[in-house]
């Protein structure tokens, strides 16, 4: 095994980092400076390995001081926990005077990996690992590594990253430029097909859809059904279909229970709760919580969104741009590290940013009744919380409405997503 490991170490060093390495919008400083293990988690195919490469580039160490091992390489099919020590031994025989930084990709494929990683940390080796969501979940890290880790989460591309991958450059005045129509065209692709990196870079539309379908099936079966030993995968799939039909709509577990009964399923609320929890842990769904002080009220109902618009697309036979638009907003807020909240009382607010900034999402406002409903809901909420400004995100409308001493700003959704940091901090 040592000879195989030596060949893998040298092969990586000779090949070097990919030439097409696109930068993700991740603050790497905490992970570069820590003495703990760094565990990179996120959905399959979201770019965990490429984030490793980005970290290598930032470290700027000679490649001879780096060990990169991909445990899904078929030459390691016979690798066992006993061979972990061979990694350092093999490196030492190649480079006796050097101390390596270790990058261990898909390490979950080998049992008891956590003991080796903990030993590396204890012996002051810098180590970065990735693993399948089916094996590496946040609560497990703490147990396996004794808290000696930092977690870096990586998700499908947000819209700013999507444009970067498309090599589209823009400035702060893009809203007033003729180039905004190019942005809108790219935004349509993003809303329909999501932001998985390989899908984004693929030119063939048929291949894009095949990749998304493949990713979804892998996440469905390997990361959720197999891991959590779901016995009735058909029921789980039906629950996901119902979720897609009503994405962004508040629901209770009992309401899902009632919708399943006409289909011949008599399922307990407890089972439905578990299935949704599995889908969130498997990075398939994103929860949004009712903004209330009472925990009981918060838990009574919630919303959910899909982790990527491409996944949502797999459930739609016809276009449903309103749902896709709201899901895209949820994805971008979540990838910015924000928990999602909505408000519902006598009015409903799709997203509440920070403490009290309301955001509504509406595909278009061409119908006077739609415009009136959305504006009235925002003004009512602003009165309720004592705030002054709310937002309506549309496909491509811009306007400002003053009503009842409150300001409602209507913005193109794509423009909001490109400036999301400003809206989250200001």
N, C-alpha and C positions, 0 to 999 in steps of 0.2 A: 504493500500500500504506500510505503514511503516513496518509492520510485514514481508511482502514479501522481502523488501529491507534488513531487518535485517538477514533473512535467507540466502540471496545471499552473504552478506558481510561475514558471519560466514562460509558459505560453501567454499568460496574461501580460506579463511584463514586456514581452516582445510585441504583442498586438497593441498595447497601449489603450488609452481611453478612446471611446468613439469620437469620430470627427464631427458628427452631427449632434453634439451634446447641447441640447436646448436648456436654458436656465429656468428652473421653476421659482415661483415667488415664495420662497421659504426662507425665514431668518435662520441661517445656519449657525450663527455665533454661539448659542448655548451648547450646541452639539459638538462644535469644534473645541470648545474650551473645557468640557466636562471630563472628569476622570472616571465616570461611570460608563457602563455599556449604553450604547444608543440602539434602541429597538425601533425599526421603521415598520409602521403598520399602515393599513389602508386596503381598499378594494383590490382585487386581482387586476393586473394590467393597468394600474393607475400610474405606474412609474417608480416603484420602490427601488428597483435595481438602478435606474438612471439617477435617482437621487443619491444613491451610493457613489456613482461616478462623479456627480456634481460635488459631493463632499471630498472625494479624492482630489479633484481639481483645486478646491479651495485650500486643502491642507498643503498642497504644493510640495509634497515629499517626492523624492526620487522613486520611480516605480520599483526599484530594487528594495525599497523599504516598505513595500505593500504586499500583503497576502490577500488575494481574492480567490475565494472558493465558492463555486455554485454547486450546491448539494443536489441539484436536479440533473447534473451532468451524468450521463449513463455510465461513465467509467468509474463512478463512485457507488455503483449499485451494491457492492459488497462492503461498503464502509459501515463500521459498527462504532458504538461508543468508545471502545478500546482504542480506536484509531485516531481519536481526537489529539492525543499526545503526539502522534506521528506528524501532525501539521507543523508544530514548532520544531520538532526534531529535523524534519525534512528541510525546513527553512534554514536552520542552524548549520546544517551540513553544506548548504549552498552559499550562505552568507554568514560566516562565523562571527564577524565583528559587528553585525547590524542588529537592531531591535525593530521588529516589524509592527505596523498597524494592521489589524486584521479586519477584513470585510467578509462576512460569512452569510452568503445569500441562500434563502430557502432552507435555513438550518433546521427547521422543524422536521425535516425528513429523517433525522437521526434522533433516536430516543436519548434522553438524559443530556441533551445539548446544554441545558441550563447549568449543569454542574461544571462543564468546561468553561462556559462564558463567565460564570462567577469566579472561577479560578483565575481566568485571564484578568479580570478586574482586580482581584486581590493581589495579583503579581504586577499590577500597574501597567498592563498592556492596554492600549487604546483599541476598542473593539466596537464594530458596528454590525448589526445583524438584521436580516429581514426574514419574514416567514409568512406562510399562508394564514389567512384569517381563521381558517379552520383549526389551527393549532396555537396561534399566538394572539391572545386577547388580553386586554389591559389588566384584568384582575389576575390573570395567570402570570403575567410578568412579575407582579409584586411578590407572589408566592415563590416562584421559581428562582428569582434573582435576589430575593431578600431586600427589595427596594433599591438595589444598586443599579438603577437604569434610568434613562430619560427616554420618553417615547416621542418619536417624530411621526406625525400622521401625514400621509400623502393621499390626495383625492384626485379624481379626474380634473382636467384643466378647468380653471375658472375662465371667464370670458376674456379677461386681459391676457392670460397665458395662451388662450386659444389664438388670439390675434398674433401673438409673438411667434407661435408655431407656424402660423400662416405667413410669417414675414411681412405683416402689415404694420406699418408705423403710423402713428397719429400724434397730434398735439392737443393742447387744452382747448383749442378752438374748433375741434372736429364737428361740434354740433352745428356750426354755421358754414361749414365747408361743403363743397360739392362731393367731397370724398365720403361724406356721411352715407351716401347711397351704397358705396362699396362695403362700408361697415354693416349696413342693414342686410345686405346680401349674405355676408359672412355670418351675421347673427341668426339669419334664418336657418343656415346649416347647423349652427350650434344648438339652436332650440330644438331642431328636429332630430339630430343625431348625437348630441351630447359632446363630451370633451375627453373621452379616452384618447391618450396620445397617439397610439397606432392608428385608430380610426380617423383622427384629425389629419394625419399625414398621408393617409391612403387616398389615392385619386379616384379609384373605381367605386362608384356608388353601390354596386351590387356587393362588392367585397366589404365595404363599410358595414352594410347590414348583416352580412354573414359573420363578421368579427363580433359585432354587438351580440348577436344571437349566441355565439360560442361563449363569450364572456358570461352572459346571463346564465346559461345552462351550467357552466362550471361553478358559478357562485351558488346557484340554486341547489345543485346536487352535492358538490364536494364540501362547500363551506357551511351549508345549513342542514340539508336533509341527512347527509352521512354523519356529520359531526354530532348533531343533536339527536340523531336516531329517530327522526320523524317517521312514524309508521305509515301515515296516510299522506303520501306526497301529493295526491290528487286534491285533497282538501286544502293543503297548504297552497297549491297553485290557484285554486278557486278564490281563496282569501286574498291572494296578491292581485288577481284579476278584479275583484271587487274594490280593492284599494286603488287600482289604477283608474277605474271608472269614476271614483269619487275623490281623486287626489286633491288635496287642499281643502276638503270639506270636513268640518268637525264630525267626529263619530264617537260613539260609546261602544264598548265591547258587546254590550247587550244588543245594540242595533245590528252589529255584524252577525250575532247569534240568530237574530230574527230573520235576517236576509238569507241565511243558509238553510233555514227550515223548509222553505218551498222546494229546495233542491234535494231534499231527503236527508239532510245532515242535522242530527241532534247533538250539538257539541256544547260542552260547558264553557262558560266565560273563562274559566281557568286555562283551558286548552288554547283558546283564542289569544289570551294574554301572552302565553308562552310562545306561540307562533310569531306574534309581532316582536317579542323580545329577541327571538332567534334571528329574525330578519334584520333587526337593528344591529345586533352583535356581529352578524355576518356581512355588514356594510352593504346591505341591499336597500334599506329604508332609513330615512331621517325623521325623527320625531319632532313635532312642534307642540309646545305646551300652552295650555290656557293660562293667561297671565292673571293670577289670583294669589292672594296672600294665603288662603286656606289650601293645605295640601290635599284635602278631601275633594275640594272643588277642582283643583288642578288635575287630579287623577280621574275624575269622573268622565272626562272626554279629552280628546286630543286630535291632532291632524298628523298625517304622515306624508312624506314625499319620497321619491326615488332618488338614490344617490347620484344618478346620472340620467339626463333626459333620453339618452339612447335606450336605457332600460325601460323607461316609460313608453317609448315608441313601440316596443315589442308587443304591447297590449292593445294598441290602437289600430283599428281597421280603417277608420276615417280620421282626417285631421281634426285635432281639437287644440287649437292654438292657445286658447285661454288657459287651459290646464297646463300645457307645456310652458307657457310664459311664467306662470306662478311657480312651477317646479324649478325653472332655471334660476329664479330669484332665490328660492330656498337653497339650492345647491351652492350658489355663490356666497350667500351669507354663512352657510355651514362651513365651507372651505376656508373662510376667514376666521375660523375658530369660534364662531358665535353659536350659542344655543338659540333655538328658534322659539319665539313666543307669538301668540295671537291673542286677540281680545274678542269676547262675545258677551253682550248683555242685551240691551235694546238695539244695539248696532253691532256689526261684525267688522273687525279690522284684520286684514290678512297677516300683517307682520307688525310687531312693535319693536322698534330699534332702541337700543340703550334703555332709558327709563320710560320715555313717553313719546317717542317719535313714531307716528302711525304711517304705514305704507299700504296702499291698496294697489292691486294689480288688475287691470282690465284691458283686454286685447284692443278694444277700440271704444271710443266714446261718441260715435256718430249718432246714436239714438239719444234724444234729449232726456228720456226717462232714465237711461243708464248713467248719464252725466249727473243728473240731479241726485240719484240714489247714492252714488259714490261720494259726491261732494258733501251731501247732507250727513252721511255717516262719519266722514272725517271731521266736520265741524262739530258734530255732537260729541265725538270722542275728545276733541281738543278742549271743548268746554268742560267735559267731565274731569280731565286730568289737569286742566289749567295750563295747557301748552298753546303755542301760537301757530306752528307750521306743520302741515302734513303733506304727503306726496301721493300722487296717483301715477303709476307706471303703465304706459301703454306701448303699443307696437312702435309708433313713431310720432306721436303728438307732443306738442309743446305749448304750454299756456300757463298763465297765473290767474287765479280767481280769488277775489277778496269777498268774504261773506261773514257777516256777524262778527266783524273784528278779527277774523282768522284768515290765514293765508293758505291756499291750496295750490301747490305747484304740480303741474302736469308735465311729466318728463318721458322721453323715450326710454324704454327699459334698458336698451343697450348702453345708453349714455349713463344711466344710473350705475350699471354694473362696471363700467370703465372707471367710475369715480367712487366706487363703493367705500373705499377707505375714508374719504372725506365725509360721507354721510354717516359712517359709523363713529367717527371721532368728533365731528363738529357739534 
